Amino acid sequence: MKVFLKYVLRSMTEKKGRFFLLIIAISISMALLVASTGMIDIILDSIVAPQLESYENKDIVINSTDKSSYFYSDEGLNTKGLDEKSISKELYLPGSMADKAGTDEETMLTVIVRGREKAYINQKIITEGDLKNFDGESCIISERTADKRNLKLNDTIKAVIGGATKSFKIRAISGTAGVFYSDSKDSFTVIVPYEYLSKDLGAEGKYNLILADSGEKTIKEGIDTFNAGNKMFTAEKLFDEDMVKDQTASFKALLYVMLIVVVVMSSIIIYSSFKLIITERLSTIGAFLSQGATVGKVKFILYLESFTYGVFGALLGNGLGIAALYVINRMISPLKEYGIYGIVVIEPAYIIIGTVFAIVLSIISASLPVRKISKLQVKDIILNDVRITKAIGWKKFIIGIIMLAGSLAAYLIFKEELKGFSAIVLVVSLSGLIFAYPKLIDLISGYFYRLFRGKSKNVIYAINNLRTSKILLGNISLIIISLTSIITIASLGASMINVVTEAYTKLVFDVEIDNISTVRENAEESTTDYLVRELNKMGIEDEEINRLSFQQGELRNETDLKVPVSVMGINPDTYVEYNRYLQLDKAEYKKYLDNLGQDEDGVIITTVLSKKTGKRTGDNVEVTCNGLKQTLKVAGVVDGKLFNNGYFILVKLDTLKEFFAVPFANTITFNTDKDIDKVMKDLKPVLREVGAKAITREEMCEKNLEANEMLVNALSIFSYMAIIIAGLGIVNNVSISFLQRKKEFAVLASVGMENTGRTKIIFFESIASVTWAMLLTIIYSFFGLRLISIMTKSIGFDMDIVLDGASLPLIYAISLGIVLIATVPVYFRSRKLSIIQELKYE
């Protein structure tokens, strides 16, 4: 065994270029697998970890079942099941503060206001000041906020709380930990005295956030014990990781789809590389056999070599994958600008799965060329007289046509039922194309060969080589797979932009005002009414104004499945005209809006949510919003398309008020024929007074386009990997083709063909390969993108992906450039061709 391994290692490192080619192909596939597997955990940690820290790592949140108010008393709270020492109570609400007030750059910063009694304040992390004078209009801020805003002890800051401007004197500065952990340039936390805030809001003795840790062995046991002992309160996990994972499931599915593409290309490279290895070592294999070695022993040595490649690929792939996870972590860490990054936990399972994957990938991909040794005659192997079959048969063509026809039939007949199975149909149809195209090229190239024969020797010879060389046809297979990936990503990005543009062009408004506080229930005039009155003064009529309320919540079904949703409070009479994108004026939806208007407990859900929860029109569904749980009746199910990714529900504004203690709208949209820039400028002092924010439709569209571009850029990484692997594979295939045709080139040279002639043939072959691959991929994409659209819809991206014609010229140019670069090494090898050496036995 030691002798075999020593021979294998020496053989592997003889050809250093191929050695690195195979190692890179295997390691890239493995690194992407490791990165894809660990990425979701990193995304999850980047979302949950900062929030947990901000809530001082408490596990459980306590809500009141009293639906009459946003604030509730803790009277009658049975703490059984909780760790009493861990309980904290506070008033928690969002506020705002004007930054660069009175200038063209004025913006509204988010201020998280936490009203706490001294007993619930962590005094150990206070670095300046103390709590001796912490009463009245006082506050505590973090060191990070003090440095950023150039503030110090006893300075005064103004913040808008509950729609009213308040001034606070800084009595203490805390370390940036606990509730201050997530402070940033756009958002920060202040702690104010509970006694002051509760009196100001008319909520003495009440809270809206009670947190605790479990007093039992597990969080679930603590929650169950608490809920069993309380009727006026309910406990649940502060952050449900399963809900966050559910939100990222569609993105994860796309990553794995792209991973499959890269793995297939890596397999082709390993397959073709071992064909090259066997071709180059025929003399050595013949020597082994002449000395009594069996074919099985030779195959064992080659399998051992593929295993060793897998081990080396695993070592490099693990390193690349882990490095990728650290890079991803640094890219998405929400506090990276302050040098704060999440902890990357490398699970042993990542390493084990990746290593096994790399070895299995290498062995399976090498098995087909290795197994073909059994079909060779020992005499031919010893004499190095192995004939290369040039005829392109009809068998694979017929199989390919059947696969394509079957895929097309499945699409036409079962289009609505395919869903996730569309991925299988996609693989079958693409495989059918790979099987069928060689004969198609053979037939068409044969026609051109006969048509142009004798007119351009180099071009004609290149055309003929392409139709007879299975290695060159293998290049086309690699290019087709990589082009399919690249065109899909480009079309996906273009389609996303079109969908976002369509959604916002069909939202009928010019300006949206949000972040309107709704907590001052006893105010003589609500903040929303005040803003509407100010808009009226600016010449904007009531009929141009639409009131909305956007809240965060969740749906539950009988199995206690929790689905996070955006709860949208609407006026059914005006919302149809505001949101033309949802097409709620369709006949089938009109009755749903009528039901919503008539039922106080009505709710309209989307098709995505209907599938998630199993709820239909007329069913009851539990909705949690504003900390309150209520059972509502499904008034209808509508297609949410990509509006809020389909994760939203519609209820009346009155329903929000009656069932969820949201007294009035927190968002206003309006249309105007006045100059938008002047309107926005006139709005600034009004918004500054109540702490609201305004954005134009164009600005909102740009922000969403940027978010979609981030997703497309993330997926583009796989396309770049596909291009790299395709380029490596083409170098390998061109090398094999040259080895197999050295005698042919020698014969041509012997009858007068110069080096430039051979160079032209090689480059014409490359150009023809890319051109054929591009044409075949474009034709196939019209069908393939339809299947991908069904697949993306099944995982949460409900949109039709249309071929992006504008990107095709650039894709073709880049692909051609890569392939031409790949032929350069062969060009230099062809110049060293020895005519005598190649023809001495002929």
Order of alpha helices (4+ residues) and beta strands (2+ residues): alpha-alpha-beta-beta-beta-beta-beta-beta-alpha-beta-beta-beta-alpha-beta-beta-alpha-beta-alpha-alpha-alpha-alpha-alpha-alpha-alpha-alpha-alpha-beta-alpha-beta-beta-alpha-alpha-beta-alpha-beta-beta-beta-alpha-beta-alpha-beta-alpha-alpha-alpha-alpha-alpha-alpha
